[in-house]
Every structure is written in C-alpha cells, then in structure tokens.
Amino acid sequence: MRRGVLAVLAIYLSALACYATKPTIDPETLTIEYWTRQIESKPEAHNLYWQRGSIYQSRGDYENAIADYSKAIEFADVYIPLIQCYRGDLYFKYASSLGGGAKANENYEKAIADYSAALAIDNSMPYSTCDRYLAYMGRGASRVALGRYEAAIEDYKGAIEAHPDFPHAYRDLANIYIKLGDYYGAIESYSGEIERARPFYPASPYIKRAELYELVGEYDKAISDAKTACEKYMGDCAMLKRLQNAN
C-alpha cells in the first residue's frame, strides 16, 4: 500500500515539475545573423524573411524590415493579407519618422496601397487574417497625414463598422471633424467614444466635448461634461471652474 502511494506521489511530482518548467527561447533566434543564415540556406522561404523583418521592425530599422516583408510577399505561395498589413504599418511608421517632405509622402502613399490591397480581400478567403479595423485605422491615419480628410472619414467609419465597440476610431473621426470645422459632427463622434469607454478610460473625451459645446454656445452641456471629467474621472478641474465662473 505504501509503495503504491509513493509511486503515485512520484508520478504527481514528476508531472508538477514538467508543468512548472517554462519553455526557453534560444537567444540566437532573436538575432539578424541567425535568420540571415537561414535565408542563405532557403532563399525563397517567405516565412524566414518575415521572421527577420520582424526583428528589424522591433529595432526601428524600417527600411530593412520593409525590404524583408516585400520578399515575404514575393515568395509566399498564396497571398497573405496579414503581411501586407504589416508592411503598410511599416510604411506608415517610416513616413512618420521622416517628419514630412516628399519621401514621407511617398511612404504614406505606399502604406495606403498596402492597406487597400489587404482590405480588398474577401474575409471568407483563406489567409485573410488582416484585421480590417486596424487596416482602416492605418489607411485613415495615412490619409490624414496627406490632408485627405474626406477619404479618412470614410476609413474611420469603416473601422467603426468593423469593430463598433472600439472607442479610438470615434476619437480620430472627431479630430477630423474639428479640422473641417464640423463641431456637431465632432460632438457626435466624441459621444460615440464616451459611450464605449471602458473602466479607467481617460477623461479627455469629456473635456474635448465640453470645449466643443462651449464653442457652439451650449454652456449647460459644456459644464456637465467638465463636471463629469473633474469629479468622476478625476480629470483637470480648471475648465469646470472657468465655465462656472463665466456663467
């Protein structure tokens, strides 16, 4: 009996030891040199370029990352929208890092082209793993950078349609309406953001909407939003005090 109990205990401890053992990652696989050697042995394996490109991306080396993702797209047996989305993100980040100018605009255009190509794929097709919400958001941001506000509005509406419960597209849409002087459109968009705010969400949409209500002369609503931001969300109370003193 005792021997049986000991045997069961040994099995349990062995299983517990296996469960507690964490898998380790070979540090070498996180180096550019490792994946370069793999590519040299299999120069047309698209996944190897994807792996090396992701390391370049993590290091902020956008140009080399873009080159590798381009190779991954070229050598893939089937079209993979996810890689094109990732390359679109890289074009956008690279353009943003340039701080403006012709080269930045060229890369924003390339980002738009990649997002558009990924979005053109039917979601029911194999490998259509590009998140449409993120693709719309990325294309919208690229178009905003190029001053194409009307087209960007449609993209942010597309993002909202893809994931109506995510608040950030409403915020970005509101910012465009403000640029266009459409304050009521911005108010409506901030209202959408507020309705979908999760716990511990910042007070900024209430403050922004309060500013807009003040601009259009709806002071009671402005005070209400400023009060909510101040009390419920522990935001900046300076605006509430100013509005109360002015009215």
PEPEVEN-V516417 format. One record per backbone hydrogen bond with DSSP energy under -1.0 kcal/mol. CO is the residue of the C=O (numbers start at 1). NH is the residue of the N-H. If there is no record, write none. Layout:
co,nh
CO,NH
CO,NH
This chain:
co,nh
1,5
2,6
3,7
4,8
5,9
6,10
7,11
8,12
9,13
10,14
11,15
12,16
13,17
14,18
15,19
16,20
17,21
26,29
27,30
28,31
31,35
32,36
33,37
34,38
35,39
36,40
37,41
38,42
42,45
45,48
45,49
46,50
47,51
48,52
49,53
50,54
51,55
52,56
53,57
54,58
55,59
56,61
57,60
60,62
61,65
62,66
63,67
64,68
65,69
66,70
67,71
68,72
69,73
70,74
71,75
72,76
80,84
81,85
82,86
83,87
84,88
85,89
86,90
87,91
88,92
89,93
90,94
91,95
92,96
93,97
101,105
102,106
103,107
104,108
105,109
106,110
107,111
108,112
109,113
110,114
111,115
112,116
113,117
114,118
115,119
116,120
118,121
122,125
125,128
127,129
131,135
132,136
133,137
134,138
135,139
136,140
137,141
138,142
139,143
140,144
141,145
142,146
143,148
144,147
147,149
148,152
149,153
150,154
151,155
152,156
153,157
154,158
155,159
156,160
157,161
158,162
159,163
163,166
167,171
168,172
169,173
170,174
171,175
172,176
173,177
174,178
175,179
176,180
177,182
178,181
181,183
182,186
183,187
184,188
185,189
186,190
187,191
188,192
189,193
190,194
191,195
194,197
198,201
203,206
203,207
204,208
205,209
206,210
207,211
208,212
209,213
210,214
211,215
212,216
213,218
214,217
217,219
218,222
219,223
220,224
221,225
222,226
223,227
224,228
225,229
226,230
227,231
228,232
228,233
229,235
237,241
238,242
239,243
240,244
241,245
242,246
243,247
